[in-house]
Amino acid sequence: MRLFSIAVYFIFSALLLISCEERRQDTKVLSYIAHSERDSARLDLNLFESRFHGKLFFYRPGGEVDSGDIRCNIQKDTLLGDYYYTPFGWGQKKRRPFVLLKKGSLYILGTGTEQVYMGIPHYIPSTVNFQDPKFIFEKVNH
């Protein structure tokens, strides 16, 4: 009887996990690049219905690279979340707020006033700004 109850538990758990999985909009990684004076950036996205995750790289003169993971919620045309990265390719990881605005096939990197709440940095919603962006990401065709 105990073996039967364990089997039912695992089947129920598997069905619950399958039903909760969010469907992807596209199964492949979408890559974008942006340039700003001597700096450049690469953005790799895995899109879902209401969330996404990916990688973000900032390249600066002298071989300096900030690289890390992004994860965000999608709210209409705005992607809002955080960037967990290693500055200059070494040292202790840092977390910063991250916001993108989707405009057609482009993504515009936004800014705002940062605030930390319960150890999690975020932008104060009323201060999010997409005017004069440093980076505008364009899709890379593979």
Secondary structure as a PSIPRED ss2 file (coil, helix, strand):
# PSIPRED VFORMAT (PSIPRED V4.0)

   1 M C   1.000  0.000  0.000
   2 R H   0.000  1.000  0.000
   3 L H   0.000  1.000  0.000
   4 F H   0.000  1.000  0.000
   5 S H   0.000  1.000  0.000
   6 I H   0.000  1.000  0.000
   7 A H   0.000  1.000  0.000
   8 V H   0.000  1.000  0.000
   9 Y H   0.000  1.000  0.000
  10 F H   0.000  1.000  0.000
  11 I H   0.000  1.000  0.000
  12 F H   0.000  1.000  0.000
  13 S H   0.000  1.000  0.000
  14 A H   0.000  1.000  0.000
  15 L H   0.000  1.000  0.000
  16 L H   0.000  1.000  0.000
  17 L H   0.000  1.000  0.000
  18 I H   0.000  1.000  0.000
  19 S H   0.000  1.000  0.000
  20 C H   0.000  1.000  0.000
  21 E C   1.000  0.000  0.000
  22 E C   1.000  0.000  0.000
  23 R C   1.000  0.000  0.000
  24 R E   0.000  0.000  1.000
  25 Q C   1.000  0.000  0.000
  26 D C   1.000  0.000  0.000
  27 T C   1.000  0.000  0.000
  28 K C   1.000  0.000  0.000
  29 V C   1.000  0.000  0.000
  30 L E   0.000  0.000  1.000
  31 S E   0.000  0.000  1.000
  32 Y E   0.000  0.000  1.000
  33 I E   0.000  0.000  1.000
  34 A E   0.000  0.000  1.000
  35 H E   0.000  0.000  1.000
  36 S E   0.000  0.000  1.000
  37 E C   1.000  0.000  0.000
  38 R C   1.000  0.000  0.000
  39 D E   0.000  0.000  1.000
  40 S E   0.000  0.000  1.000
  41 A E   0.000  0.000  1.000
  42 R E   0.000  0.000  1.000
  43 L E   0.000  0.000  1.000
  44 D E   0.000  0.000  1.000
  45 L E   0.000  0.000  1.000
  46 N E   0.000  0.000  1.000
  47 L E   0.000  0.000  1.000
  48 F E   0.000  0.000  1.000
  49 E C   1.000  0.000  0.000
  50 S C   1.000  0.000  0.000
  51 R E   0.000  0.000  1.000
  52 F E   0.000  0.000  1.000
  53 H E   0.000  0.000  1.000
  54 G E   0.000  0.000  1.000
  55 K E   0.000  0.000  1.000
  56 L E   0.000  0.000  1.000
  57 F E   0.000  0.000  1.000
  58 F E   0.000  0.000  1.000
  59 Y E   0.000  0.000  1.000
  60 R E   0.000  0.000  1.000
  61 P H   0.000  1.000  0.000
  62 G H   0.000  1.000  0.000
  63 G H   0.000  1.000  0.000
  64 E E   0.000  0.000  1.000
  65 V E   0.000  0.000  1.000
  66 D E   0.000  0.000  1.000
  67 S E   0.000  0.000  1.000
  68 G E   0.000  0.000  1.000
  69 D E   0.000  0.000  1.000
  70 I E   0.000  0.000  1.000
  71 R E   0.000  0.000  1.000
  72 C E   0.000  0.000  1.000
  73 N E   0.000  0.000  1.000
  74 I E   0.000  0.000  1.000
  75 Q E   0.000  0.000  1.000
  76 K C   1.000  0.000  0.000
  77 D C   1.000  0.000  0.000
  78 T E   0.000  0.000  1.000
  79 L E   0.000  0.000  1.000
  80 L E   0.000  0.000  1.000
  81 G E   0.000  0.000  1.000
  82 D E   0.000  0.000  1.000
  83 Y E   0.000  0.000  1.000
  84 Y E   0.000  0.000  1.000
  85 Y E   0.000  0.000  1.000
  86 T E   0.000  0.000  1.000
  87 P H   0.000  1.000  0.000
  88 F H   0.000  1.000  0.000
  89 G H   0.000  1.000  0.000
  90 W C   1.000  0.000  0.000
  91 G C   1.000  0.000  0.000
  92 Q C   1.000  0.000  0.000
  93 K C   1.000  0.000  0.000
  94 K E   0.000  0.000  1.000
  95 R E   0.000  0.000  1.000
  96 R E   0.000  0.000  1.000
  97 P E   0.000  0.000  1.000
  98 F E   0.000  0.000  1.000
  99 V E   0.000  0.000  1.000
 100 L E   0.000  0.000  1.000
 101 L E   0.000  0.000  1.000
 102 K E   0.000  0.000  1.000
 103 K E   0.000  0.000  1.000
 104 G C   1.000  0.000  0.000
 105 S C   1.000  0.000  0.000
 106 L E   0.000  0.000  1.000
 107 Y E   0.000  0.000  1.000
 108 I E   0.000  0.000  1.000
 109 L E   0.000  0.000  1.000
 110 G C   1.000  0.000  0.000
 111 T E   0.000  0.000  1.000
 112 G C   1.000  0.000  0.000
 113 T C   1.000  0.000  0.000
 114 E E   0.000  0.000  1.000
 115 Q E   0.000  0.000  1.000
 116 V E   0.000  0.000  1.000
 117 Y E   0.000  0.000  1.000
 118 M C   1.000  0.000  0.000
 119 G C   1.000  0.000  0.000
 120 I E   0.000  0.000  1.000
 121 P E   0.000  0.000  1.000
 122 H E   0.000  0.000  1.000
 123 Y E   0.000  0.000  1.000
 124 I C   1.000  0.000  0.000
 125 P H   0.000  1.000  0.000
 126 S H   0.000  1.000  0.000
 127 T H   0.000  1.000  0.000
 128 V C   1.000  0.000  0.000
 129 N E   0.000  0.000  1.000
 130 F C   1.000  0.000  0.000
 131 Q C   1.000  0.000  0.000
 132 D C   1.000  0.000  0.000
 133 P C   1.000  0.000  0.000
 134 K C   1.000  0.000  0.000
 135 F C   1.000  0.000  0.000
 136 I E   0.000  0.000  1.000
 137 F E   0.000  0.000  1.000
 138 E E   0.000  0.000  1.000
 139 K E   0.000  0.000  1.000
 140 V C   1.000  0.000  0.000
 141 N C   1.000  0.000  0.000
 142 H C   1.000  0.000  0.000
